[in-house]
Every structure is written in C-alpha cells, then in structure tokens.
Amino acid sequence: MIIGPAHLDRFAVKAGTGLMLALTLATGNAATASASPATPARSAAATAPAAPKVHYTNSTLVNRNCKVFFNHPAKHRDDASWPAGPSTASKKVGVRYTAAGYAMVRDPQREKAGQAPWWGWINTKCLVDPVARRFPRVSKPRDLTSRPDPEGYAPALPDRHATRGDNTITIVDITPAARPLHGRVTVTSPGTLRNGAKKYAIGAVDTGWTFRITRKHCRRQDGRPYGRKQWVYGYSPNARRYGWVQAHHMSACIG
C-alpha cells in the first residue's frame, strides 16, 4: 500500500510528538529527582547519658538515743527537738555537713512521713560515722550505714564543708548577714531555715515562734502575697539566726 504525503505528515507529527513527550517526561523526572532533598544521614554518635545524681548525705546509724535539735545548740536557746536512736523511729540519719561538734542531718523517716522539719542538728558523738563525705558520682554509690565508709572511697569533709550539685565542695555559710527588720509574723507550721532560697539547711522554725521580717507586712516587693513555695528572709529569735523560710509556714505571708 502506498502512503500518501498527508498520511506521512500525520505519522511524522505523531511520532515526533511521542518522542518529545518521552523526552519531556524523562527530563522532568531527572529534574525532580535532582531537586528532591537528600535523606539526612543518622548521626553515628549516641546521645551521652545524663550524669548520675550527687549523693549528698552520708547515711549512718544513730548509736544511742539522742535529741535532734531544730537549731545548733547554744546557751539560753529556747529550741525544739525530736528523738533519734535505737529505740526510736529515727534509727539512721544522713550527714550533710558538720559544725562545732554537731552534724546537720536529714532524717529519712520523718521525710517519708512528711513530718517537718526533717533537717536538724545532732551531737556527732551519737553517730557511728559522724562526718560528711564526698561520694563518687556513680549511679549506686556504696554508702555503709553500720560502720564508717573507707576514706579512699568517700573522703571525709572538714567542718562546714559540703558537696554541691556538681559534686564539688563548698563552704556552708551558717550565719547569713543581718538586714534591717521592720515587721514580724507568727510561724504556723514547722519548717526549715536555710541560708538562701532553696539552699543549705541551717536550722528550723516551729509553730508559734516569731519570725521577724524586713517589711512591715509580709508581702513581696510588688505588694502581693508570696507564693506558697517562695522564700521569705528574716530572723528567728529562737534560732538566733537570720535565714530564709518558705512562705507556706507563715499564713500571714500567703493570705
């Protein structure tokens, strides 16, 4: 069969169109592929694990029945206390630091029961291991309770020295500086006295005690009541010490 020129032209157009379409598709796919972002490679380096928590206190048995005082004992101090020792619920404590023959300790039994305060001062002669120590920063430090820890593992710290959040050693200031006082409130629940907001325990206040404050009324600088967990600076005549107490221990500060 003879194909006429018109038929040949139509065939050529169709063939050319098909070829151009194929080229366009191929070129477009290549361009799309080149424009697509490469899949990011996963980092080979693993995320470093968080450092273990610092072991702040040296756990030790109380070797005889003794009093744990709210504040460091001194003459003519009207203080409060609780019992600790073999015949009490508080058979062991954790030493945070020491000062002049007494240890600032945490009572885990009182803390577990929510019985504030659980920080207080006990005579070091009442303790099996009467010192603060710097334990290695490991996940489960070996803390002996019934006998002193080895010096090579957890060295003893001198008076008024304690570990910080990064396990370095610092000197604890147990006598914060005085400031002018203009008002007073009554303590309505037992609480810890600290040397700064959220810092080291240096004593405690008890229900009914007076706490002298820097303003006439227990209010923040902006005139608003304190939040329950905010800290109020002042002076405790019973403790004979300046320091910070959480506002919820004094109802006049949050009402």
RODOKE-790725 format. One record per atom (N, C-alpha, C, CB): residue in three letters; x, y, z. Coordinates in steps of 0.2 Angstrom, whole numbers, padded with zeros to 4 digits, always signed. Atoms other than C-alpha are relative to their C-alpha. Glycine has a CB too. Example, Ala and Ser with C-alpha at 12.3 -4.5 7.8 and 13.67 -1.06 7.14 Angstrom:
<sites>
ALA+0004-0006+0000 ALA+0062-0022+0039 ALA+0004+0006+0000 ALA-0005+0000+0006 SER-0004-0006-0001 SER+0068-0005+0036 SER-0004+0005+0003 SER+0002+0002-0007 
</sites>
This chain:
<sites>
MET+0004-0006+0000 MET+0000+0000+0000 MET+0004+0006+0000 MET-0005+0000+0006 ILE-0004-0006+0000 ILE+0006+0017-0004 ILE-0003+0005+0004 ILE+0000+0003-0008 ILE+0002-0005-0005 ILE+0006+0030+0010 ILE+0000+0007-0003 ILE+0004-0001+0006 GLY+0000-0006+0003 GLY+0001+0047+0004 GLY+0004+0005+0004 GLY-0007+0003-0002 PRO-0003-0005-0004 PRO+0010+0063+0009 PRO-0003+0002+0006 PRO+0002+0006-0005 ALA+0004-0002-0006 ALA-0004+0068+0020 ALA+0001-0005+0006 ALA-0007+0002-0002 HIS+0000+0005-0006 HIS-0004+0052+0030 HIS+0007+0000+0003 HIS-0001-0007-0003 LEU-0007+0000-0003 LEU+0015+0053+0031 LEU+0002+0005+0005 LEU+0005+0000-0006 ASP-0001-0006-0004 ASP+0015+0070+0038 ASP-0004-0001+0007 ASP-0003+0006-0003 ARG+0003+0001-0006 ARG+0002+0065+0051 ARG+0004-0005+0004 ARG-0007-0003-0001 PHE-0004+0005-0004 PHE+0013+0050+0056 PHE+0006+0003+0003 PHE+0002-0006-0005 ALA-0006-0004-0002 ALA+0028+0061+0057 ALA-0001+0004+0006 ALA+0003+0004-0006 VAL+0002-0004-0005 VAL+0019+0073+0068 VAL-0001-0004+0007 VAL-0006+0004-0001 LYS+0001+0004-0006 LYS+0013+0059+0080 LYS+0006-0003+0002 LYS-0005-0006-0002 ALA-0007+0003-0002 ALA+0030+0051+0080 ALA+0004+0005+0004 ALA+0003-0003-0006 GLY-0004-0005-0003 GLY+0038+0067+0084 GLY-0003+0002+0007 GLY+0000+0006-0005 THR+0003-0002-0006 THR+0025+0072+0097 THR+0002-0006+0006 THR-0007+0000-0001 GLY-0002+0005-0005 GLY+0028+0055+0106 GLY+0007+0000+0002 GLY-0001-0007-0003 LEU-0007+0000-0002 LEU+0047+0057+0105 LEU+0001+0006+0005 LEU+0004+0001-0006 MET+0000-0006-0005 MET+0045+0075+0113 MET-0002-0002+0007 MET-0003+0006-0004 LEU+0003+0002-0006 LEU+0034+0068+0126 LEU+0004-0004+0005 LEU-0007-0003-0001 ALA-0004+0005-0004 ALA+0045+0054+0131 ALA+0006+0004+0003 ALA+0003-0005-0005 LEU-0006-0004-0003 LEU+0060+0067+0132 LEU-0002+0004+0005 LEU+0003+0004-0006 THR+0002-0005-0005 THR+0050+0079+0142 THR-0001-0004+0007 THR-0007+0003-0002 LEU+0001+0004-0007 LEU+0045+0065+0155 LEU+0006-0002+0003 LEU-0004-0006-0002 ALA-0006+0002-0003 ALA+0062+0059+0156 ALA+0004+0006+0003 ALA+0005-0003-0006 THR-0003-0005-0002 THR+0069+0076+0158 THR-0003+0003+0007 THR+0000+0006-0005 GLY+0004-0002-0006 GLY+0056+0081+0171 GLY+0001-0004+0006 GLY-0007+0000-0001 ASN-0001+0005-0005 ASN+0059+0065+0181 ASN+0007+0001+0003 ASN-0001-0007-0002 ALA-0007-0001-0002 ALA+0078+0069+0181 ALA+0000+0006+0004 ALA+0004+0000-0006 ALA-0001-0007-0004 ALA+0075+0087+0187 ALA-0004-0001+0007 ALA-0004+0005-0004 THR+0003+0001-0006 THR+0063+0081+0200 THR+0004-0004+0005 THR-0007-0004-0001 ALA-0005+0004-0005 ALA+0075+0068+0207 ALA+0006+0005+0002 ALA+0003-0006-0004 SER-0006-0004-0002 SER+0089+0081+0207 SER-0002+0006+0005 SER+0003+0003-0006 ALA+0002-0005-0005 ALA+0078+0094+0216 ALA-0002-0003+0007 ALA-0006+0003-0003 SER+0002+0003-0007 SER+0072+0081+0230 SER+0006+0001+0005 SER-0002-0007-0001 PRO-0006+0000-0005 PRO+0082+0084+0246 PRO+0002-0007+0002 PRO-0003+0004+0006 ALA-0003+0007-0002 ALA+0093+0070+0251 ALA-0002-0001+0007 ALA+0008+0001+0000 THR+0002+0002-0007 THR+0088+0060+0266 THR+0006+0001+0005 THR-0002-0007+0000 PRO-0005-0001-0005 PRO+0098+0066+0281 PRO+0003-0007+0003 PRO-0002+0005+0005 ALA-0003+0006-0003 ALA+0110+0053+0287 ALA+0000+0000+0008 ALA+0008-0001-0002 ARG+0000+0001-0007 ARG+0108+0047+0305 ARG+0007+0001+0003 ARG-0003-0006+0002 SER-0006-0001-0003 SER+0121+0053+0317 SER+0003-0006+0003 SER-0001+0006+0006 ALA-0003+0006-0003 ALA+0133+0039+0322 ALA+0001+0001+0008 ALA+0006-0002-0004 ALA-0001-0001-0007 ALA+0136+0047+0339 ALA-0006+0000+0004 ALA+0004+0007+0001 ALA+0005+0001-0005 ALA+0125+0041+0353 ALA-0001+0006+0005 ALA+0000-0006+0003 THR+0001-0005-0005 THR+0117+0054+0365 THR+0003-0002+0006 THR-0007+0002+0001 ALA-0004+0001-0006 ALA+0128+0055+0380 ALA-0005-0001+0006 ALA+0005+0005+0002 PRO+0004+0001-0006 PRO+0119+0048+0396 PRO+0000+0006+0005 PRO+0000-0006+0003 ALA-0001-0005-0005 ALA+0115+0061+0410 ALA+0004-0003+0006 ALA-0008+0002+0003 ALA-0004+0002-0005 ALA+0127+0061+0424 ALA-0004-0002+0006 ALA+0004+0006+0002 PRO+0004+0003-0006 PRO+0121+0051+0440 PRO-0001+0006+0005 PRO+0004-0005+0003 LYS+0001-0005-0005 LYS+0114+0062+0454 LYS+0005-0001+0005 LYS-0007-0002+0003 VAL-0005-0001-0006 VAL+0125+0068+0468 VAL-0003-0003+0006 VAL+0002+0007+0001 HIS+0002+0003-0006 HIS+0124+0058+0484 HIS+0002+0005+0005 HIS+0004-0007+0001 TYR-0002-0006-0004 TYR+0123+0072+0496 TYR+0001-0001+0007 TYR-0006+0005+0000 THR-0001+0001-0007 THR+0122+0064+0513 THR+0003-0007+0001 THR-0007+0000+0004 ASN-0003+0006-0002 ASN+0132+0051+0522 ASN-0004-0004+0005 ASN+0007+0002+0004 SER+0005+0004-0004 SER+0120+0038+0529 SER+0004-0003+0006 SER-0004-0005-0004 THR-0003+0003-0006 THR+0124+0032+0547 THR-0005-0002+0005 THR+0006+0005+0003 LEU+0004+0002-0006 LEU+0116+0023+0562 LEU+0001+0005+0005 LEU+0001-0007+0002 VAL+0000-0003-0006 VAL+0112+0033+0577 VAL+0002-0005+0006 VAL-0006+0005+0002 ASN-0002+0006-0004 ASN+0122+0023+0590 ASN-0003+0000+0008 ASN+0007+0000+0001 ARG+0003+0000-0007 ARG+0112+0029+0606 ARG-0006+0005-0001 ARG+0005+0002+0005 ASN+0006-0004+0000 ASN+0096+0038+0610 ASN+0003+0008+0001 ASN-0005-0002+0005 CYS-0002-0007-0001 CYS+0099+0057+0607 CYS-0005+0004-0003 CYS+0007+0001-0004 LYS+0004-0005+0003 LYS+0090+0073+0603 LYS+0003+0003-0007 LYS-0002+0005+0005 VAL-0002-0004+0006 VAL+0090+0081+0586 VAL-0003+0006+0000 VAL-0003-0004-0007 PHE+0003-0006-0001 PHE+0088+0099+0588 PHE-0001+0004-0006 PHE+0006+0004+0004 PHE+0002-0004+0005 PHE+0080+0111+0577 PHE+0006+0005-0003 PHE-0006+0005+0001 ASN-0006-0005+0001 ASN+0095+0123+0578 ASN+0006-0002+0004 ASN-0002+0007+0002 HIS-0006+0002-0003 HIS+0113+0122+0583 HIS+0000+0002+0007 HIS+0006+0004-0004 PRO+0001-0002-0007 PRO+0113+0121+0602 PRO+0005+0005+0002 PRO+0002-0006+0004 ALA-0004-0006-0003 ALA+0119+0136+0612 ALA-0004+0002+0006 ALA+0000+0006-0005 LYS+0003-0002-0006 LYS+0116+0143+0629 LYS-0006+0004-0001 LYS+0005+0004+0004 HIS+0006-0004-0001 HIS+0099+0150+0634 HIS-0004+0000-0007 HIS+0002+0007+0002 ARG+0004+0000+0006 ARG+0091+0145+0617 ARG-0006-0004+0002 ARG+0004-0003-0006 ASP+0006+0004-0001 ASP+0073+0140+0618 ASP-0002-0003-0007 ASP-0006+0005+0002 ASP+0001+0003+0006 ASP+0073+0127+0605 ASP-0004-0006+0000 ASP+0007-0003-0002 ALA+0004+0006+0001 ALA+0063+0112+0599 ALA+0005-0006-0002 ALA-0006+0000-0005 SER-0004+0006+0001 SER+0069+0094+0596 SER-0004-0006-0002 SER+0006-0002+0005 TRP+0004+0006+0001 TRP+0064+0076+0591 TRP+0005-0006+0002 TRP-0003-0001-0007 PRO-0005+0006-0002 PRO+0072+0059+0597 PRO+0002-0004-0006 PRO-0004-0004+0005 ALA-0003+0005+0005 ALA+0083+0048+0587 ALA+0004-0005+0004 ALA+0004+0004-0006 GLY-0004+0005-0003 GLY+0092+0032+0591 GLY-0003-0007+0000 GLY+0001+0002+0007 PRO+0002+0007+0000 PRO+0090+0013+0593 PRO-0007-0001+0002 PRO+0005-0004+0004 SER+0006+0001-0002 SER+0074+0014+0602 SER-0006+0005-0002 SER-0001+0000+0008 THR+0005-0005+0003 THR+0065+0027+0591 THR-0001-0002-0007 THR+0003+0007+0001 ALA+0002+0001+0007 ALA+0058+0028+0574 ALA+0006+0002-0005 ALA-0006+0003-0002 SER-0005-0003+0004 SER+0073+0038+0568 SER+0007-0004+0002 SER+0001+0007+0002 LYS-0006+0004-0002 LYS+0087+0024+0569 LYS+0006+0002-0004 LYS-0002-0007-0001 LYS-0006-0003+0004 LYS+0098+0032+0555 LYS-0002+0006-0003 LYS+0001-0006-0006 VAL+0001-0007+0002 VAL+0101+0049+0548 VAL+0005+0000-0006 VAL+0001+0005+0005 GLY-0005-0001+0006 GLY+0111+0056+0533 GLY+0004+0007+0002 GLY-0003+0001-0007 VAL-0004-0006-0001 VAL+0125+0069+0537 VAL+0001+0004-0006 VAL+0007-0002+0004 ARG-0001-0005+0006 ARG+0125+0084+0526 ARG+0007+0004+0001 ARG-0006+0005+0000 TYR-0006-0003-0002 TYR+0139+0094+0535 TYR+0000+0000+0007 TYR+0000+0007-0003 THR-0001-0001-0007 THR+0146+0097+0552 THR+0002+0007+0002 THR+0005-0006+0003 ALA-0002-0007-0002 ALA+0150+0112+0563 ALA+0000-0001+0008 ALA-0005+0005-0002 ALA-0001-0001-0007 ALA+0157+0113+0581 ALA-0003-0006+0004 ALA-0002+0006+0002 GLY+0003+0006-0004 GLY+0153+0095+0587 GLY-0007-0002-0001 GLY+0001+0002+0007 TYR+0007+0002+0002 TYR+0136+0094+0579 TYR+0000-0001-0008 TYR-0005+0005+0002 ALA+0001+0002+0007 ALA+0130+0087+0562 ALA-0007+0002-0002 ALA+0001-0007-0001 MET+0006-0001+0003 MET+0117+0094+0551 MET-0002-0006-0004 MET+0000+0006-0005 VAL+0002+0007+0002 VAL+0107+0078+0547 VAL-0007+0001-0003 VAL+0000-0005+0005 ARG+0007+0001+0003 ARG+0092+0073+0536 ARG-0002-0006+0003 ARG+0000+0000-0008 ASP+0003+0006-0003 ASP+0080+0061+0545 ASP-0004-0003-0005 ASP-0004+0002+0006 PRO+0004+0003+0005 PRO+0073+0050+0531 PRO-0006-0003+0002 PRO+0004-0006-0003 GLN+0006+0002-0002 GLN+0060+0043+0542 GLN-0005+0005+0001 GLN+0001-0004+0007 ARG+0005-0006-0001 ARG+0052+0060+0546 ARG-0001+0002-0007 ARG+0004+0005+0004 GLU+0001-0003+0007 GLU+0054+0065+0527 GLU-0005-0005-0003 GLU+0007+0000-0004 LYS+0005+0005+0003 LYS+0045+0049+0522 LYS-0007+0001+0002 LYS+0002-0007+0001 ALA+0006-0001-0003 ALA+0031+0053+0534 ALA-0003+0007-0001 ALA+0000-0001+0007 GLY+0002-0007+0002 GLY+0030+0071+0528 GLY+0000+0004+0007 GLY-0006+0000-0003 GLN+0000-0004-0006 GLN+0034+0077+0546 GLN+0006+0005+0001 GLN+0001-0006+0006 ALA-0005-0005+0000 ALA+0043+0093+0545 ALA+0002+0003+0007 ALA-0002+0006-0004 PRO-0005+0000+0004 PRO+0056+0098+0549 PRO+0004-0007+0000 PRO+0006+0005+0001 TRP-0004+0006+0000 TRP+0067+0083+0544 TRP+0008+0001-0001 TRP-0002-0005-0006 TRP-0007-0002+0000 TRP+0083+0093+0544 TRP+0001+0002+0007 TRP+0002+0005-0005 GLY-0001-0003-0006 GLY+0091+0096+0561 GLY+0007-0002+0003 GLY-0005-0003+0005 TRP-0007+0000-0002 TRP+0107+0096+0572 TRP+0000-0006+0006 TRP+0002+0006+0003 ILE-0001+0005-0005 ILE+0113+0081+0582 ILE+0008-0001+0002 ILE-0002-0007-0003 ASN-0007+0001-0003 ASN+0129+0078+0593 ASN+0003-0005-0004 ASN+0000-0001+0007 THR-0004+0005+0004 THR+0142+0069+0582 THR+0002-0006+0004 THR+0006+0004-0003 LYS-0002+0005-0004 LYS+0146+0058+0597 LYS-0006-0006+0000 LYS+0001+0002+0007 CYS+0006+0004+0000 CYS+0128+0050+0594 CYS+0001-0004-0007 CYS-0006+0004+0000 LEU+0000+0003+0007 LEU+0133+0044+0576 LEU+0006-0005-0001 LEU+0001+0005-0005 VAL-0005+0005+0002 VAL+0143+0029+0570 VAL+0005+0003-0005 VAL-0003-0007-0003 ASP-0004-0004+0004 ASP+0150+0039+0556 ASP-0001+0007+0000 ASP+0000-0003-0008 PRO+0002-0007-0002 PRO+0150+0057+0562 PRO+0003+0005-0005 PRO+0002+0001+0007 VAL-0003-0005+0005 VAL+0156+0066+0546 VAL-0004+0000-0006 VAL+0008-0002-0001 ALA+0003+0000+0006 ALA+0150+0072+0530 ALA+0006-0003-0005 ALA-0001+0008-0002 ARG-0004+0004+0004 ARG+0158+0063+0515 ARG-0001+0002-0008 ARG+0000-0007+0000 ARG+0001-0001+0007 ARG+0161+0066+0496 ARG+0000-0007-0003 ARG+0006+0005-0003 PHE+0000+0007+0004 PHE+0155+0050+0487 PHE+0001+0001-0007 PHE-0007-0003+0002 PRO-0001+0000+0008 PRO+0160+0046+0469 PRO-0007+0001-0003 PRO+0003-0006-0002 ARG+0006-0002+0003 ARG+0147+0052+0457 ARG-0002-0006-0005 ARG+0000+0006-0004 VAL+0002+0006+0004 VAL+0140+0035+0451 VAL-0007-0002+0002 VAL+0005-0007+0003 SER+0007+0001+0000 SER+0123+0028+0449 SER-0002-0003+0007 SER-0003-0005-0005 LYS+0002+0003-0006 LYS+0123+0017+0465 LYS+0006+0000+0005 LYS-0003-0007-0001 PRO-0005+0000-0004 PRO+0136+0023+0477 PRO+0000-0004+0006 PRO+0002+0008+0003 ARG+0000+0005-0006 ARG+0141+0011+0491 ARG+0001+0005+0006 ARG+0006-0005+0000 ASP+0000-0004-0006 ASP+0136+0020+0507 ASP-0001-0004+0006 ASP-0005+0006+0000 LEU+0001+0004-0006 LEU+0139+0010+0523 LEU-0004+0004+0005 LEU+0007-0003+0002 THR+0004-0003-0005 THR+0127+0013+0537 THR+0002-0002+0007 THR-0007-0001-0001 SER-0001+0003-0006 SER+0133+0002+0551 SER+0008+0001+0002 SER-0001-0007+0000 ARG-0007-0001-0002 ARG+0152+0007+0550 ARG+0002+0006-0005 ARG+0004-0006-0001 PRO-0002-0006+0004 PRO+0162+0022+0543 PRO+0002-0002-0007 PRO+0006+0003+0003 ASP-0002+0002+0007 ASP+0165+0022+0524 ASP+0007+0001+0000 ASP-0004+0005-0005 PRO-0007-0001+0001 PRO+0183+0020+0518 PRO+0002+0007-0003 PRO+0002-0006-0005 GLU-0002-0007+0002 GLU+0192+0036+0516 GLU+0002+0000-0007 GLU+0006+0002+0004 GLY-0002+0001+0007 GLY+0199+0030+0499 GLY-0006+0000-0005 GLY+0004-0006-0001 TYR+0006+0001+0004 TYR+0181+0028+0493 TYR-0004+0007+0000 TYR-0004-0006+0001 ALA+0004-0006-0001 ALA+0172+0043+0501 ALA+0004+0004+0005 ALA-0007-0002+0002 PRO-0004-0003-0005 PRO+0184+0055+0509 PRO-0004+0005+0005 PRO+0005+0005-0003 ALA+0004-0004-0005 ALA+0178+0064+0525 ALA+0001+0008-0002 ALA+0002-0001+0007 LEU-0001-0007+0001 LEU+0175+0083+0524 LEU+0001+0004+0006 LEU-0006+0003-0004 PRO-0001-0004-0007 PRO+0180+0096+0537 PRO-0006+0004+0001 PRO+0006+0005-0001 ASP+0006-0003-0003 ASP+0168+0106+0547 ASP-0002+0006-0005 ASP+0001+0004+0006 ARG+0003-0005+0004 ARG+0156+0117+0537 ARG+0001-0001-0008 ARG+0001+0007+0002 HIS-0001+0001+0007 HIS+0160+0109+0520 HIS-0005-0005-0002 HIS+0008-0003-0001 ALA+0005+0005+0003 ALA+0148+0100+0509 ALA+0000+0000-0007 ALA-0008+0003+0002 THR+0000+0001+0008 THR+0145+0094+0491 THR-0005+0005-0003 THR-0001-0007-0002 ARG+0005-0004+0004 ARG+0136+0105+0478 ARG-0003-0005-0005 ARG+0004+0006-0003 GLY+0004+0004+0005 GLY+0125+0100+0464 GLY+0004-0004-0005 GLY-0005+0004-0004 ASP-0004+0003+0005 ASP+0140+0096+0453 ASP+0005-0005+0003 ASP+0004+0005-0004 ASN-0005+0004-0004 ASN+0149+0086+0467 ASN+0006+0003+0002 ASN+0001-0007-0003 THR-0006-0003-0002 THR+0162+0099+0470 THR-0002+0002+0007 THR+0001+0007-0004 ILE+0000-0001-0007 ILE+0165+0105+0488 ILE-0001+0008+0001 ILE+0006-0003+0004 THR+0001-0007-0001 THR+0159+0122+0495 THR+0000+0001+0008 THR-0006+0003-0003 ILE+0001-0001-0007 ILE+0159+0130+0512 ILE-0007+0003+0002 ILE+0006+0006+0003 VAL+0007-0002-0001 VAL+0142+0132+0520 VAL+0000+0006+0005 VAL-0004-0006+0003 ASP+0001-0006-0004 ASP+0138+0149+0527 ASP-0006-0001+0005 ASP-0001+0006-0004 ILE+0005+0002-0005 ILE+0128+0145+0543 ILE-0003+0007+0004 ILE+0001-0005+0005 THR+0002-0007-0003 THR+0127+0164+0548 THR-0001+0005-0005 THR+0005+0002+0005 PRO+0001-0005+0005 PRO+0119+0174+0534 PRO+0000+0007+0003 PRO-0007-0002-0003 ALA-0001-0007-0002 ALA+0121+0193+0535 ALA-0007+0002+0003 ALA+0003+0004-0005 ALA+0006-0003-0003 ALA+0109+0203+0545 ALA-0003+0006-0005 ALA+0001+0003+0007 ARG+0003-0006+0003 ARG+0097+0216+0537 ARG-0005+0003+0004 ARG-0004-0003-0007 PRO+0005-0003-0004 PRO+0085+0229+0544 PRO-0006-0004+0000 PRO+0000+0007-0002 LEU+0007+0003-0001 LEU+0069+0222+0551 LEU-0005+0005+0002 LEU+0001-0006+0005 HIS+0005-0005-0001 HIS+0053+0231+0551 HIS-0007-0003+0002 HIS-0001+0004-0006 GLY+0006+0003-0002 GLY+0039+0218+0555 GLY+0001-0007+0003 GLY-0004-0001-0007 ARG+0000+0007-0003 ARG+0035+0201+0562 ARG-0006-0004-0002 ARG+0001+0000+0008 VAL+0006+0005+0001 VAL+0024+0186+0559 VAL+0001-0006+0004 VAL+0000-0002-0008 THR+0000+0006-0004 THR+0020+0170+0568 THR+0000-0006-0004 THR-0007+0000+0005 VAL-0001+0007+0003 VAL+0026+0153+0562 VAL-0006-0004+0001 VAL+0006-0003+0002 THR+0006+0004-0001 THR+0010+0142+0559 THR+0001-0007-0002 THR-0005+0003-0005 SER-0002+0007+0001 SER+0019+0126+0554 SER+0007-0001+0000 SER-0003-0003-0006 PRO-0007+0001+0000 PRO+0036+0119+0557 PRO+0003+0000-0007 PRO+0002-0007+0004 GLY-0004+0000+0006 GLY+0049+0122+0543 GLY+0007+0001+0001 GLY-0003+0006-0004 THR-0007-0001+0000 THR+0067+0123+0538 THR+0002+0007-0001 THR+0003-0005-0006 LEU-0004-0006+0000 LEU+0078+0138+0540 LEU+0006-0001-0005 LEU+0002+0003+0007 ARG-0005+0001+0005 ARG+0090+0140+0525 ARG+0004+0006+0000 ARG-0002-0003-0006 ASN-0005-0006+0001 ASN+0105+0151+0521 ASN-0001+0003-0007 ASN+0007-0002+0000 GLY+0002-0003+0006 GLY+0097+0156+0505 GLY-0006-0004-0003 GLY+0006+0000-0005 ALA+0006+0004+0003 ALA+0081+0151+0494 ALA+0003-0006-0003 ALA-0003+0005-0005 LYS-0001+0006+0003 LYS+0082+0133+0490 LYS+0008-0002+0001 LYS-0001+0000-0007 LYS-0007+0002-0002 LYS+0100+0132+0498 LYS+0001-0005+0006 LYS+0004+0006+0001 TYR-0002+0005-0005 TYR+0108+0123+0513 TYR-0005+0002+0006 TYR+0007+0001+0002 ALA+0003-0001-0007 ALA+0098+0120+0529 ALA+0005+0002+0005 ALA-0004-0007+0001 ILE-0004-0003-0006 ILE+0105+0129+0544 ILE-0004-0001+0006 ILE+0002+0007-0002 GLY+0004+0001-0006 GLY+0091+0126+0556 GLY-0008-0001-0002 GLY+0001+0006+0005 ALA+0007+0001+0001 ALA+0072+0126+0558 ALA-0004+0005+0005 ALA-0002-0007+0001 VAL+0005-0004-0004 VAL+0057+0136+0565 VAL-0006-0005+0002 VAL-0002+0006-0004 ASP+0006+0004-0003 ASP+0042+0129+0575 ASP-0006+0004+0000 ASP+0002-0003+0007 THR+0006-0004+0000 THR+0024+0133+0576 THR+0000+0004+0006 THR-0006-0006+0001 GLY+0001-0005-0005 GLY+0020+0148+0587 GLY+0006+0005+0001 GLY-0001-0004+0006 TRP-0006-0004+0000 TRP+0038+0155+0585 TRP-0001+0007-0004 TRP+0006-0003-0002 THR+0000-0006+0003 THR+0040+0173+0580 THR+0006+0000-0006 THR+0001+0006+0005 PHE-0005-0001+0006 PHE+0049+0177+0563 PHE+0000+0007-0002 PHE-0001-0005-0006 ARG-0001-0007+0001 ARG+0055+0195+0561 ARG+0002+0001-0008 ARG+0005+0003+0004 ILE-0001-0001+0007 ILE+0054+0201+0543 ILE+0002+0007-0002 ILE-0006-0002-0004 THR-0003-0007+0002 THR+0061+0216+0533 THR-0005+0005-0002 THR+0005-0001-0006 ARG+0006-0005+0001 ARG+0044+0224+0529 ARG-0005+0000+0005 ARG-0003-0002-0007 LYS+0005+0000-0005 LYS+0030+0229+0540 LYS-0005-0005-0001 LYS-0003+0007+0000 HIS+0004+0005+0001 HIS+0019+0217+0532 HIS+0003-0005-0005 HIS-0007+0002-0004 CYS-0004+0005+0004 CYS+0024+0200+0524 CYS-0003+0000-0007 CYS-0001-0007+0004 ARG+0002+0000+0007 ARG+0022+0204+0506 ARG+0006+0001-0004 ARG-0005+0006-0001 ARG-0005-0001+0004 ARG+0033+0204+0491 ARG+0002+0007-0002 ARG-0001-0004-0007 GLN-0001-0007+0002 GLN+0041+0219+0484 GLN-0005+0004-0004 GLN+0007+0000-0004 ASP+0005-0003+0004 ASP+0027+0222+0472 ASP-0007+0000+0004 ASP-0002-0004-0006 GLY+0005-0001-0004 GLY+0015+0222+0487 GLY-0005-0006+0000 GLY-0004+0006-0002 ARG+0004+0006+0000 ARG+0007+0205+0483 ARG+0002-0006+0005 ARG+0000-0003-0008 PRO-0002+0006-0004 PRO+0006+0189+0494 PRO+0005-0004-0003 PRO-0006-0004+0002 TYR-0005+0005+0003 TYR+0020+0177+0492 TYR-0003-0007-0002 TYR+0005-0002+0006 GLY+0002+0006+0002 GLY+0018+0161+0483 GLY+0001-0005+0006 GLY+0003-0003-0007 ARG-0001+0005-0006 ARG+0017+0145+0495 ARG+0007-0002+0000 ARG-0005-0006-0001 LYS-0007+0003+0000 LYS+0034+0139+0489 LYS+0006+0005-0001 LYS+0001-0005-0006 GLN-0005-0005+0000 GLN+0043+0156+0489 GLN+0003+0001+0006 GLN-0003+0007-0003 TRP-0004+0000-0006 TRP+0056+0160+0502 TRP+0000+0007+0003 TRP+0007-0002-0001 VAL+0000-0006-0004 VAL+0055+0174+0515 VAL+0006+0001+0004 VAL-0007+0001+0004 TYR-0006-0002-0005 TYR+0070+0182+0523 TYR-0002+0003+0006 TYR+0005+0004-0004 GLY+0002-0003-0006 GLY+0070+0186+0541 GLY+0005-0003+0005 GLY-0007-0001+0002 TYR-0004+0002-0005 TYR+0077+0182+0558 TYR-0005-0003+0005 TYR+0003+0007+0004 SER+0004+0004-0005 SER+0071+0169+0571 SER+0004+0001+0007 SER+0001-0008-0002 PRO-0003-0001-0007 PRO+0074+0174+0589 PRO+0002-0006+0003 PRO-0004+0004+0004 ASN-0002+0006-0003 ASN+0073+0156+0594 ASN+0006-0003-0002 ASN-0006-0005-0001 ALA-0006+0003+0003 ALA+0086+0150+0582 ALA+0006+0005+0001 ALA-0002-0001-0007 ARG-0006-0005-0001 ARG+0096+0166+0585 ARG+0004+0000-0007 ARG+0004-0001+0006 ARG-0003+0000+0007 ARG+0099+0166+0566 ARG-0004+0003-0005 ARG+0002-0007-0002 TYR+0003-0003+0006 TYR+0095+0175+0550 TYR-0001-0006-0005 TYR+0003+0006-0003 GLY+0000+0005+0006 GLY+0089+0165+0535 GLY-0007+0000-0003 GLY+0001-0007+0003 TRP+0006+0000+0005 TRP+0075+0160+0523 TRP-0005-0006+0002 TRP+0002+0000-0007 VAL+0005+0005-0001 VAL+0059+0151+0527 VAL-0005+0000-0005 VAL-0003+0001+0007 GLN+0005+0000+0005 GLN+0046+0145+0514 GLN-0006+0003+0003 GLN-0001-0007-0002 ALA+0005-0004-0002 ALA+0031+0156+0514 ALA-0006-0004+0003 ALA-0003+0004-0005 HIS+0006+0004-0002 HIS+0018+0142+0517 HIS+0000-0001+0008 HIS-0001-0006-0004 HIS-0001+0001-0007 HIS+0025+0140+0535 HIS-0003+0006+0004 HIS+0007-0002+0002 MET+0002-0006-0003 MET+0018+0158+0539 MET-0006+0002-0003 MET+0006+0005+0001 SER+0006-0001+0003 SER+0000+0160+0535 SER-0001+0007-0002 SER-0006-0002+0004 ALA+0001-0007+0002 ALA+0001+0179+0535 ALA+0004+0002-0006 ALA+0003+0004+0006 CYS-0004-0002+0006 CYS+0013+0179+0521 CYS-0003-0002-0007 CYS+0007-0004+0000 ILE+0003+0002+0006 ILE+0002+0170+0509 ILE-0008+0002-0001 ILE+0000-0008-0001 GLY+0007-0002+0000 GLY-0015+0176+0514 GLY-0002+0007-0003 GLY-0003+0000+0007 
</sites>
